Amino acid sequence: MSSVGCHLCEQAIDILVQNMNPELHQLEEVDIAFDDALMDKYSIRIPVLVDEQSGAELGWPFDADQLHHFIQQLI
């Protein structure tokens, strides 16, 4: 979950791009500004990674190690 103009989201994207294998993982950026329910849930928490299958979330701030740990928990 993110939003246009979110500098923290840009930092999170840098971590994701540098640490995730696009052959193994697919990301979809969702802008919460266009969904009232998402805005209510995530407005002060973005950026947040959400695994669609399990619903597990990794909220900001996170670093490469925390990202790897999150991914390993999903396997």
C-alpha positions in Angstrom: 0.0 0.0 0.0 1.3 3.4 -0.9 0.3 6.8 -2.2 1.6 9.2 -4.8 4.2 11.6 -3.4 5.0 9.5 -0.4 8.7 9.8 0.2 8.7 6.8 2.6 7.1 4.8 -0.2 9.9 5.7 -2.5 12.5 4.6 0.1 10.6 1.3 0.5 10.5 0.8 -3.3 14.3 1.2 -3.4 14.6 -1.6 -0.8 12.2 -3.8 -2.7 13.9 -3.3 -6.1 17.4 -4.0 -4.6 16.4 -7.1 -2.7 13.6 -9.0 -4.4 13.9 -11.4 -7.3 11.3 -10.4 -10.0 11.3 -14.1 -11.2 10.1 -15.2 -7.8 8.0 -12.3 -6.5 5.4 -10.1 -8.0 4.5 -6.7 -6.6 1.5 -4.6 -7.2 1.6 -1.1 -6.0 -1.8 0.0 -4.6 -2.5 3.7 -4.1 -4.7 4.0 -1.1 -5.9 7.5 -2.1 -8.6 5.9 -4.4 -10.2 3.6 -1.8 -11.8 4.9 1.3 -11.5 1.6 3.2 -7.8 1.4 2.4 -7.3 5.0 3.4 -9.0 4.4 6.7 -6.8 1.3 7.4 -3.4 2.4 6.1 -3.4 6.2 5.9 -0.8 6.7 8.7 0.9 3.3 8.2 2.1 3.4 4.6 4.2 2.0 3.0 2.9 -1.5 3.9 3.6 -4.8 2.1 0.6 -7.1 2.2 0.8 -10.8 1.2 -2.4 -11.4 -0.7 -2.6 -15.1 0.2 -2.0 -14.9 3.9 -2.9 -11.3 4.7 0.5 -10.9 6.5 1.8 -7.4 6.6 5.2 -5.7 6.8 4.8 -2.1 7.7 7.3 0.7 7.5 10.0 1.2 8.6 11.7 -2.0 7.3 15.1 -2.8 6.0 16.5 -5.5 3.7 16.9 -8.0 6.6 13.4 -7.5 7.8 12.1 -7.8 4.2 14.0 -11.1 3.8 12.6 -12.4 7.1 9.1 -11.4 6.0 9.5 -13.3 2.7 10.9 -16.4 4.4 7.9 -16.5 6.7 5.6 -16.7 3.7 7.3 -19.7 2.2 
